[in-house]
């Protein structure tokens, strides 16, 4: 989705506009196993189903207003509601919802923020809590909270679009202004003080729905990106180190969404909707040069020196004014 238009893109990079998705914020999407498949899209205030390149608004009166997000698990499209409840569809029919097919996240009476499929469960994030919901197969109670798995303060979600799964580990911005990680147990902080300060700065400006989290895996290495218009940070999940990421003449990175398709790692530019391949074979940032910063280790006070075994710098002569 770019702006309020839904596009499909083929392997040759040709984009086709399929129609309108009303809303200005990022969307959540899921795909079921209907034939042909249904792509469910939740935007600001409405949900849509795209099937055979035709977009239809979900208008089933049994689905309440206030849908925050959607996910797919075991044949059902699950819709998270901002009152903390979640509804699920009929089997592989995203726009058919029974009024009795719902449950509530019951640990606390906080607002619902996001539903996300994680393995054989889906996680329902609230503002201050997180509950793990498991498919039971029992028609009388199809989804039930996993006993003892609910978590309170520190496991809530302050940024709806920050959660992302990296090799079974979920990272997100919690209710305490930190990036945390969990495989199902109590979330553990992984952000540095500098990252947390930037998060707090953005949240205090009301940018909760502008903070985007996504994962990128390439050459056996996995990264978690977290960005908004003020900054971008990248976590190397193997080493635990954070790195600032900036595009040329910008305080942040131009891309905010990732998808693996056509055997490529593709990134979507949040400024103009262009799609770029993430690869080490090209040493530029779209049409701009890459930004590289090298920081030395801490230096001793004068007159102690610093020894560098070798430094090679390639440079290009600029044009004078």
C-alpha positions in Angstrom: 0.0 0.0 0.0 1.4 3.4 -1.1 -0.6 6.3 0.2 -4.2 5.1 -0.3 -3.5 2.9 -3.2 -3.0 -0.9 -3.2 -0.4 -2.1 -5.7 0.7 -5.5 -6.9 4.3 -5.9 -8.3 5.5 -8.7 -10.5 9.0 -10.1 -10.7 9.9 -7.7 -13.4 9.1 -4.7 -11.2 6.0 -3.7 -13.0 3.4 -2.2 -10.6 -0.4 -2.4 -11.0 -2.8 -0.2 -9.1 -5.6 -2.4 -7.8 -7.7 0.3 -6.1 -8.1 2.4 -2.9 -7.4 1.5 0.7 -8.6 4.4 2.8 -6.2 5.5 5.5 -3.0 7.4 6.1 -1.2 5.2 8.6 0.6 1.9 7.9 -1.5 -1.2 7.4 -1.3 -4.8 8.6 -1.9 -7.6 6.2 -2.4 -11.4 6.3 -3.0 -14.1 3.7 -5.3 -17.1 4.1 -5.6 -20.4 2.2 -8.8 -19.7 0.3 -8.9 -20.5 -3.4 -8.1 -18.0 -4.8 -6.3 -16.6 -1.7 -7.6 -13.7 0.2 -5.3 -10.9 1.3 -6.8 -9.1 4.4 -5.8 -5.5 4.9 -6.5 -3.4 8.0 -6.1 0.3 7.6 -6.9 3.2 9.9 -10.6 2.6 10.4 -11.6 -0.1 7.9 -10.6 -3.6 6.8 -10.5 -4.9 3.2 -10.2 -8.2 1.4 -8.4 -8.4 -1.9 -9.2 -11.5 -3.9 -8.4 -12.0 -7.6 -7.2 -8.4 -7.7 -10.6 -7.1 -6.6 -10.8 -5.1 -3.3 -13.9 -5.5 -1.1 -14.5 -3.7 2.2 -15.3 -6.0 5.2 -18.8 -4.9 6.1 -20.0 -7.8 8.2 -22.0 -6.2 11.0 -20.7 -8.8 13.5 -17.3 -7.3 13.4 -17.1 -4.3 15.7 -15.5 -1.0 14.9 -12.1 -0.2 16.2 -10.1 -2.9 14.5 -6.4 -2.3 15.2 -4.8 -5.1 13.1 -5.3 -8.6 11.7 -3.3 -11.8 11.5 -3.9 -15.4 10.2 -3.7 -18.6 12.1 -5.1 -22.1 11.5 -7.6 -21.1 8.8 -8.9 -18.1 10.7 -8.3 -14.4 10.1 -8.1 -12.8 13.6 -9.1 -9.2 14.0 -7.7 -7.3 17.1 -10.1 -4.7 18.5 -9.1 -1.6 20.4 -11.2 -2.6 23.5 -8.9 -5.6 24.1 -11.1 -8.2 22.4 -10.4 -10.2 19.3 -12.7 -11.7 16.7 -12.0 -14.5 14.2 -13.5 -15.3 10.8 -15.0 -18.4 9.4 -12.6 -21.0 8.0 -10.6 -19.3 5.2 -13.3 -16.6 4.7 -11.9 -13.3 6.0 -15.1 -11.3 5.5 -17.4 -13.7 7.2 -17.5 -13.2 11.0 -19.9 -14.8 13.5 -20.9 -12.6 16.4 -20.1 -15.4 18.8 -16.6 -15.9 17.5 -14.7 -13.6 19.9 -12.8 -13.6 23.2 -11.1 -11.0 25.3 -7.6 -10.5 26.5 -8.4 -10.7 30.2 -5.2 -10.0 32.2 -6.0 -6.2 32.5 -8.6 -3.9 31.1 -6.1 -2.0 28.9 -6.7 -1.1 25.3 -5.9 -3.5 22.5 -3.0 -2.5 20.2 -1.9 -5.3 17.9 -2.4 -9.0 17.1 0.5 -10.9 15.7 1.0 -14.6 14.6 4.0 -16.2 16.4 4.5 -19.9 15.6 1.4 -21.9 16.6 0.0 -19.0 18.6 -1.0 -15.4 18.2 0.0 -12.7 20.6 -2.5 -10.0 21.6 -0.6 -6.8 22.6 -2.3 -4.4 24.9 -1.0 -1.0 26.0 0.3 -2.5 29.2 0.0 -6.3 28.8 0.6 -9.1 26.4 -1.4 -12.4 26.2 -0.5 -15.5 24.2 -3.6 -17.0 22.6 -3.5 -20.7 21.3 -5.7 -22.5 18.8 -7.5 -25.3 20.6 -9.4 -27.0 17.8 -12.5 -27.0 20.0 -15.4 -25.4 18.1 -17.0 -24.3 21.4 -13.8 -22.3 22.3 -11.6 -22.1 19.3 -8.9 -19.8 20.9 -7.9 -19.7 24.5 -5.2 -17.8 26.4 -2.2 -19.9 27.2 -2.2 -20.5 31.0 0.5 -18.6 32.8 1.8 -16.9 29.7 0.2 -13.5 30.1 2.5 -10.7 31.1 2.0 -7.3 32.6 4.1 -4.1 32.9 7.0 -4.1 30.5 5.3 -6.4 28.0 2.7 -3.9 26.7 3.2 -2.3 23.3 3.6 1.5 22.8 4.1 1.4 19.0 1.6 -0.7 17.1 3.8 -1.2 14.0 7.0 -2.0 15.9 6.6 -5.8 16.5 8.6 -8.0 14.2 9.7 -11.6 14.4 13.3 -12.6 13.8 14.0 -16.4 13.9 11.3 -17.0 16.4 12.2 -14.0 18.6 9.8 -11.1 18.7 11.1 -7.6 19.1 8.9 -4.6 19.9 8.7 -1.2 21.7 7.2 -1.8 25.1 5.2 0.4 27.5 8.4 1.5 29.2 10.0 3.1 26.1 12.4 0.2 25.5 12.9 -2.3 22.7 12.3 -5.8 24.3 12.6 -9.3 23.0 10.7 -12.5 23.8 10.2 -16.1 22.6 7.1 -16.3 24.8 8.3 -15.7 28.3 8.8 -12.4 30.1 10.1 -9.7 27.7 13.8 -8.8 28.1 15.1 -5.3 27.3 17.6 -5.2 24.4 17.8 -1.5 23.6 20.7 0.8 24.7 20.1 4.0 26.6 20.6 6.0 23.4 18.0 4.0 21.5 15.5 4.2 24.4 16.0 8.0 24.6 15.1 8.3 20.9 12.0 6.1 21.4 10.9 8.2 24.4 11.4 11.4 22.4 9.2 10.1 19.5 6.5 8.8 21.8 6.3 12.1 23.7 5.6 13.7 20.3 2.7 11.4 19.7 4.4 9.4 17.0 3.3 6.0 18.3 1.9 4.9 14.9 4.9 6.3 13.0 7.4 4.0 14.6 8.0 1.0 12.3 9.8 -2.2 13.1 10.8 -4.9 10.5 13.4 -7.6 10.1 15.8 -8.2 7.3 17.8 -11.4 6.8 20.6 -11.6 4.3 23.7 -13.9 3.9 22.8 -15.8 7.1 22.7 -12.6 9.1 19.5 -11.1 10.7 18.7 -7.5 11.6 15.9 -5.7 13.3 15.2 -2.2 12.0 13.3 0.4 14.1 12.7 3.8 12.5 10.5 6.9 12.3 11.0 10.3 10.6 13.4 11.4 13.4 15.8 8.4 13.5 16.5 4.9 12.5 18.3 2.1 14.5 19.4 -1.3 13.4 20.0 -4.2 15.8 22.4 -6.9 14.7 20.6 -9.8 16.4 23.7 -12.0 16.4 26.0 -9.6 18.3 23.4 -7.5 20.1 24.9 -4.2 18.9 22.8 -1.3 17.7 23.8 1.0 14.8 22.3 4.2 13.6 21.2 4.1 9.9 20.8 7.2 7.8 20.1 7.9 4.2 22.0 10.7 2.4 21.2 14.2 3.9 18.6 12.7 6.2 18.3 11.9 9.9 16.7 8.6 9.2 16.6 5.7 6.7 14.5 6.1 3.6 13.0 2.6 3.8 10.5 1.4 6.4 9.1 -1.9 5.2 10.6 -5.2 4.1 9.4 -8.3 2.1 11.2 -11.3 0.8 10.0 -12.0 -2.8 11.4 -13.3 -6.1 14.5 -14.6 -4.2 15.3 -11.0 -3.3 15.3 -8.8 -0.1 13.1 -5.9 -1.0 12.7 -2.6 0.9 9.9 -0.1 0.4 10.8 3.6 0.4 8.4 5.4 2.8 8.9 8.7 1.0 7.9 7.8 -2.5 6.9 4.1 -2.5 9.8 3.0 -4.6 11.0 -0.6 -4.1 14.8 -1.3 -3.6 16.7 -4.5 -3.4 18.8 -4.9 -0.2 22.1 -6.4 -1.4 25.8 -6.1 -0.8 26.5 -6.1 -4.5 25.5 -2.5 -4.9 27.2 0.2 -2.9 24.6 3.0 -3.1 21.4 4.1 -1.5 19.0 4.3 -4.4 20.5 7.1 -6.5 22.4 8.6 -3.5 25.7 7.6 -1.9 25.7 5.4 1.2 26.4 7.1 4.5 29.2 5.6 6.5 30.5 6.7 9.9 33.6 5.2 11.6 34.0 5.6 15.3 37.3 4.7 17.1 37.5 3.1 20.4 37.9 5.4 23.4 41.2 7.3 23.3 43.6 8.1 26.2 44.2 11.6 27.3 47.0 13.7 25.7 49.9 13.0 25.2 49.1 9.3 24.8 48.5 8.4 21.2 46.4 6.0 19.1 47.9 3.5 16.8 46.1 2.5 13.6 47.8 -0.3 11.6 46.3 0.7 8.3 43.8 3.2 6.9 42.8 3.2 3.2 40.4 6.0 2.0 38.9 6.1 -1.4 37.5 9.6 -2.3 36.0 11.4 -5.2 36.8 14.9 -6.1 33.9 17.3 -5.7 32.9 20.3 -7.8 33.7 23.7 -6.4 31.1 26.5 -5.9 
